[in-house]
Amino acid sequence: MELTGKVALITGGGTGLGREVALQLAAEGMKIAVGYSRSLAEAEATVAEIVTQGGSAKAFQADLHHVAEGERIVHECVSHFGQLDLLIHNAGTTHFIPFPDLEAVTEAVWDDIFAVNTRNAFFLARAAAPHLKATQGQIITTSSIAGLGAQGSSLPYCVSKAALIHLTKCLSVALAPDVRVNSVAPGLLMTRWVAGFSEDRLDSGKSNALLKKHPEVPDVAGAFVMLAKNTSITGQVIVVDAGLL
């Protein structure tokens, strides 16, 4: 798909991986809706960088714990830009809880993680579907290798990402042939997310990877750009983890 002039909505688009995806897609000529929850300054900085480089972008706030907020941000994006060609659900949350500590995994923890990581991925897709069908567009979710193996920041986080992967596959069936739906599953990225991990955990992830490093954020973002351009891939999970799995 030719990206110039097309519109992408990226939840969690102001920081970390989402920011890099936004910058790379803007460099390809896309207009970018930068979704954020609390990181207003970072979202506005991302928008400013895109605009400075000659692109078009606007920040949109939404708390994706709430279904209505996800639906609103889709409608606001379409209202502002006039169309929607790519939805990237990159927003995510977690609680850092060792797997054996089952007592720490409360109902509130499950609800908090699943609301953002999984539930609103569906409702965002549902809200975006009519617009994406009109443009023969695509949805890309940010999953994780935590959804493919039993290791990660917490047990419910891993389960939420496994559910997101299966949701991605199910949506690819539900929205075919008009809308492609894929996922990118990164390994551990050196963003502010790693503040929740110990140095031993970080070193272990690097030493156990075939490439003996953590995946690089620009490389992971490049997988989103590849999928955005490709019109023959759907229902797939692209793993970018430096060979850890």
Backbone torsions as a table, in degrees:
resi	resn	phi	psi	omega
1	MET	NA	131.5	173.5
2	GLU	-69.5	126.1	-172.4
3	LEU	-92.2	-20.0	-176.8
4	THR	-58.7	124.9	178.3
5	GLY	85.0	-7.5	178.9
6	LYS	-81.1	164.7	-174.0
7	VAL	-117.9	131.8	177.0
8	ALA	-121.8	133.5	171.1
9	LEU	-106.1	122.6	-177.6
10	ILE	-120.5	110.0	174.2
11	THR	-75.5	145.8	-173.7
12	GLY	62.9	36.3	-172.1
13	GLY	-90.3	1.3	-175.7
14	GLY	-99.2	-11.1	-175.6
15	THR	-136.5	160.5	170.6
16	GLY	52.2	-132.1	-178.6
17	LEU	-60.8	-43.7	-178.6
18	GLY	-58.4	-40.0	178.3
19	ARG	-63.0	-44.6	-179.2
20	GLU	-65.3	-39.7	176.1
21	VAL	-61.3	-44.7	179.6
22	ALA	-58.6	-44.8	-178.5
23	LEU	-66.4	-41.0	-178.9
24	GLN	-69.0	-40.4	178.8
25	LEU	-69.0	-36.2	176.1
26	ALA	-62.6	-38.1	178.2
27	ALA	-65.2	-23.3	176.3
28	GLU	-85.0	-1.5	176.6
29	GLY	100.6	6.2	179.3
30	MET	-79.9	150.5	170.2
31	LYS	-88.4	134.4	-167.9
32	ILE	-118.4	124.4	169.0
33	ALA	-96.5	113.1	-176.3
34	VAL	-93.4	104.1	177.9
35	GLY	-82.9	142.1	177.9
36	TYR	-150.3	160.2	176.4
37	SER	-106.2	-62.0	-178.4
38	ARG	-117.3	-16.5	-171.8
39	SER	-88.3	62.5	-177.5
40	LEU	-59.9	-48.5	-176.3
41	ALA	-60.8	-42.4	-178.9
42	GLU	-68.4	-39.7	178.6
43	ALA	-63.7	-43.6	179.9
44	GLU	-67.0	-33.5	176.9
45	ALA	-66.9	-38.0	177.5
46	THR	-64.9	-45.4	177.0
47	VAL	-58.8	-46.2	-178.0
48	ALA	-61.0	-40.2	179.7
49	GLU	-65.8	-41.1	178.4
50	ILE	-63.5	-45.4	-178.8
51	VAL	-64.9	-40.4	178.7
52	THR	-60.2	-33.2	-179.9
53	GLN	-87.1	10.4	174.8
54	GLY	93.4	8.1	-178.3
55	GLY	-95.6	-175.8	-179.6
56	SER	-123.9	128.7	-178.2
57	ALA	-157.9	155.9	176.1
58	LYS	-151.2	144.2	179.3
59	ALA	-92.0	141.7	178.7
60	PHE	-132.5	126.5	-178.6
61	GLN	-92.9	139.8	174.4
62	ALA	-161.5	137.8	173.2
63	ASP	-95.2	104.7	-172.5
64	LEU	-79.7	11.2	166.1
65	HIS	-70.0	-17.8	-174.1
66	HIS	-116.0	128.4	-178.1
67	VAL	-57.1	-44.9	-177.0
68	ALA	-61.0	-31.3	179.4
69	GLU	-68.0	-39.9	176.8
70	GLY	-64.3	-43.1	178.7
71	GLU	-64.1	-38.9	-179.7
72	ARG	-63.7	-44.0	-175.7
73	ILE	-65.2	-33.9	175.7
74	VAL	-63.8	-47.6	-178.2
75	HIS	-65.1	-37.6	179.3
76	GLU	-67.1	-39.0	178.0
77	CYS	-61.5	-48.6	-178.9
78	VAL	-65.3	-38.5	178.9
79	SER	-62.7	-38.3	-177.7
80	HIS	-77.3	-46.8	-173.5
81	PHE	-95.7	-16.0	176.9
82	GLY	90.7	-9.3	179.9
83	GLN	-166.4	174.2	174.6
84	LEU	-145.5	125.7	-177.9
85	ASP	-113.4	-22.0	-176.1
86	LEU	-149.7	125.2	173.1
87	LEU	-111.1	122.7	176.0
88	ILE	-116.0	113.3	176.5
89	HIS	-92.7	96.2	-176.3
90	ASN	-109.0	-15.7	179.9
91	ALA	-62.2	140.9	178.8
92	GLY	-158.8	160.0	178.0
93	THR	-144.2	163.6	178.5
94	THR	-154.7	172.6	167.5
95	HIS	-128.5	133.8	-177.9
96	PHE	-86.7	102.4	-175.4
97	ILE	-135.8	122.2	176.5
98	PRO	-57.8	141.0	-177.2
99	PHE	-52.3	-43.0	-177.0
100	PRO	-67.8	-16.3	-176.0
101	ASP	-84.8	72.1	-176.5
102	LEU	-65.7	-30.7	-177.6
103	GLU	-66.5	-25.2	-179.2
104	ALA	-78.5	-13.8	-179.0
105	VAL	-87.7	90.5	-176.4
106	THR	-88.7	170.7	175.3
107	GLU	-60.4	-37.9	179.9
108	ALA	-64.1	-37.5	178.0
109	VAL	-64.0	-47.3	177.9
110	TRP	-56.7	-48.3	-176.1
111	ASP	-63.9	-41.6	-178.5
112	ASP	-62.5	-48.5	-176.6
113	ILE	-69.7	-46.8	-176.5
114	PHE	-69.1	-32.0	-179.4
115	ALA	-57.7	-45.7	-176.3
116	VAL	-85.3	-48.9	-171.1
117	ASN	-72.7	-33.4	-170.2
118	THR	-124.6	-54.9	-173.0
119	ARG	-60.2	-49.0	-176.1
120	ASN	-74.3	-16.5	171.9
121	ALA	-59.9	-39.1	177.8
122	PHE	-68.6	-48.4	-174.5
123	PHE	-70.8	-31.2	171.7
124	LEU	-62.5	-45.2	-179.9
125	ALA	-62.4	-42.2	-179.7
126	ARG	-63.3	-42.1	179.2
127	ALA	-67.0	-35.8	-176.8
128	ALA	-81.7	-21.7	-170.5
129	ALA	-52.4	-49.4	-179.0
130	PRO	-59.6	-37.5	-179.7
131	HIS	-71.5	-40.3	179.8
132	LEU	-70.2	-34.5	176.0
133	LYS	-63.6	-36.7	-179.3
134	ALA	-66.7	-26.7	-177.2
135	THR	-109.7	4.0	-175.4
136	GLN	55.2	48.3	-172.4
137	GLY	-90.9	-158.0	-171.4
138	GLN	-149.7	151.5	169.8
139	ILE	-115.0	134.7	172.6
140	ILE	-126.9	124.9	175.9
141	THR	-99.8	150.6	171.8
142	THR	-98.0	105.0	176.7
143	SER	-95.5	-132.4	-177.6
144	SER	-177.4	154.0	172.1
145	ILE	-66.4	-14.5	174.1
146	ALA	-64.7	-21.8	176.5
147	GLY	-86.5	-3.9	-179.5
148	LEU	-112.8	-13.4	179.3
149	GLY	-146.7	160.5	-174.4
150	ALA	-87.5	64.1	174.0
151	GLN	-155.7	142.4	-178.8
152	GLY	164.9	-165.8	-174.1
153	SER	-69.2	-28.3	177.7
154	SER	-166.5	162.3	178.5
155	LEU	-61.5	-49.5	179.8
156	PRO	-64.6	-30.4	176.3
157	TYR	-62.7	-46.7	179.8
158	CYS	-60.2	-43.3	-179.5
159	VAL	-65.6	-38.0	179.8
160	SER	-64.2	-36.9	179.9
161	LYS	-76.2	-33.3	173.5
162	ALA	-63.4	-41.8	177.4
163	ALA	-65.0	-37.7	178.7
164	LEU	-64.0	-39.8	177.6
165	ILE	-61.7	-44.3	-179.4
166	HIS	-70.8	-35.1	174.3
167	LEU	-59.4	-42.5	177.7
168	THR	-56.6	-47.8	179.9
169	LYS	-64.2	-41.0	179.8
170	CYS	-66.4	-40.3	177.8
171	LEU	-65.6	-32.4	178.6
172	SER	-63.1	-32.1	175.8
173	VAL	-76.0	-45.8	-175.4
174	ALA	-63.9	-33.8	-173.8
175	LEU	-102.2	-0.7	177.6
176	ALA	-70.0	150.7	0.7
177	PRO	-93.6	4.9	-171.1
178	ASP	-80.5	-32.6	-174.2
179	VAL	-126.0	128.7	175.7
180	ARG	-88.1	143.9	-178.1
181	VAL	-136.0	119.8	-178.1
182	ASN	-138.5	173.2	-180.0
183	SER	-137.5	147.8	170.1
184	VAL	-111.9	127.8	-178.8
185	ALA	-112.5	96.6	179.7
186	PRO	-78.9	157.5	163.6
187	GLY	-81.4	-163.6	-177.7
188	LEU	-71.5	122.4	-177.7
189	LEU	-102.2	144.7	-178.5
190	MET	-82.3	67.6	175.5
191	THR	-116.5	-171.1	-179.6
192	ARG	-64.8	-15.0	177.2
193	TRP	-57.6	-34.3	-173.0
194	VAL	-74.0	-3.3	176.9
195	ALA	-60.6	-20.7	-179.9
196	GLY	-86.3	-1.9	-177.8
197	PHE	-109.6	147.7	177.4
198	SER	-76.1	163.0	177.3
199	GLU	-62.0	-37.2	178.2
200	ASP	-61.4	-41.3	179.7
201	ARG	-64.9	-42.2	179.4
202	LEU	-65.1	-43.4	179.3
203	ASP	-65.0	-37.1	179.8
204	SER	-64.3	-43.5	179.5
205	GLY	-61.7	-34.3	179.1
206	LYS	-74.5	-46.2	-175.6
207	SER	-69.7	-27.9	-179.1
208	ASN	-85.4	-11.2	178.8
209	ALA	-78.7	144.2	-179.8
210	LEU	-59.9	-35.0	-179.2
211	LEU	-88.4	1.4	176.2
212	LYS	56.4	41.3	176.5
213	LYS	-159.9	166.9	170.7
214	HIS	-83.2	149.4	176.7
215	PRO	-61.4	145.1	-177.7
216	GLU	-91.6	137.7	-174.9
217	VAL	-55.5	-45.3	178.5
218	PRO	-61.5	-32.7	178.6
219	ASP	-67.6	-41.6	178.7
220	VAL	-66.1	-43.8	178.3
221	ALA	-60.1	-35.0	178.8
222	GLY	-61.0	-28.6	177.2
223	ALA	-67.0	-36.0	176.3
224	PHE	-65.1	-41.8	179.2
225	VAL	-63.4	-43.5	177.9
226	MET	-57.9	-47.2	179.5
227	LEU	-65.1	-38.5	179.9
228	ALA	-60.0	-34.7	-178.2
229	LYS	-82.7	-25.5	-170.8
230	ASN	-84.4	133.3	-179.7
231	THR	-108.5	10.9	-175.9
232	SER	-123.3	9.8	180.0
233	ILE	-117.5	128.6	172.5
234	THR	-152.6	151.4	179.0
235	GLY	72.3	22.1	-173.8
236	GLN	-114.7	156.8	175.2
237	VAL	-117.4	118.9	179.3
238	ILE	-97.5	113.5	-178.6
239	VAL	-90.5	128.3	175.8
240	VAL	-128.9	91.3	-171.5
241	ASP	-136.8	16.7	-179.1
242	ALA	60.4	22.2	176.3
243	GLY	84.5	22.9	-178.3
244	LEU	-70.0	-43.6	-179.6
245	LEU	-72.0	NA	NA
